[in-house]
Amino acid sequence: MIIYEVNHEVAREVEKEYSKWLSSHVQQMLTFDGFESVDWYTREGEDNEQTVHWSLHYHVQSITHLITYQETYAEKMRAEGADRFGNRYQTNRRILTLYRHFD
């Protein structure tokens, strides 16, 4: 299992519209092979009057599943947000693999 983390910085002026669109986007992502679930976080301490910050953690079965997504669907999925919201948001992504677990 890996975490595909997508961080969003969204202009407050489109927060509600973006949130609605992102919810639909997440549902689409969950239809891709290997994408099992998503946790949507608000990043505390980063919110301000102009922007809201969200982090989405997609739980993906393997790096192979993620690579397939990136090579097959990512460009189209990313273009949908860019076409709709232009420069009123920014995203960055990273891939997290478990190094150690402690109880």
N, C-alpha and C positions, 0 to 999 in steps of 0.2 A: 504494500500500500504506500502510495506517495500522496503528498499534498501539492496541488497546483494552486498557488496563491495568486490572486488577482486583486490589486489594490486600486481603488477608485478615489479620485479627488473630484468632487462634483460641485459646480456652482449652485449656490442656494436657490437662485432664480429658476432652476430646472430640477430641483431635488425631487419633487413629487412625481413629475413626469418621468424622470430618469429612473426612480425607484420602481415605478410601474413597469417600464420597459425592461429593466434589469431582472425583475421577477420572472417575466416571460422568457428572457434570455437564459436564465438559470434553468428553467424547465426544459428548454431546448438542449442545453448542455447535458442534462441528465439522460437524454435519449441516446447519447453517443456511447458506444461500447466501452466498458471499463469505468465509466463515470458513475459512482455509486450514490454519493450524497454531497450536500454542500452545507457549510456553516457560514452565515453572513454576520460579520462583526462590525460594530461601530468602533472606530479607533478613538479611544478616550484621550483627551488632552490635545487633540489636533483640530477639533472642530472650532470654527470661528464664524464670524458674521457672514463671510463671503463664500465659504466652502464647507462641505461635509466630507468626511473621510470614512470609507468602508473598505473592509477586507473580506474577500470571499475565499474560503478554503474548500476547494473541490477535492473530494476523496476519490482517487483514481487507483484502480487495481494494480497498474504497473506502468513503468516508464514506456514500455512498448505501446500501451493504449494511448498515453499522452502524445507520443510521437506521431501515431496514426492520426490523432485529432489535429495536431499542429500541421501536418502535411496535407490533410484532406479538407478540413473544415475551418481552421482558425482564421484564415484571411477573410472569408465570407462573413463569419460571425463578428469579427472586429469591424468590418466595413459598415455593418448595420448601425452600430453605435455612432461611428464617425459621420455617416450620412445624416443621421437624425439630430445629433447634438453638436456637431462641429467642434469648436475649440472650447466648449463650456464644460469639458471634463478632461481628465488625464488618467491614464492607467499605467501601471507597471506590474510586471509578473516575475514570479520566481518559483522554483521547484524545490520542495522540501522532501528529503528522505530521512527516515528515522535513523539516527546514529546510535542513540542509547535510550532506554526507558528505565525509569526508577519508580518504585512504589513506595 
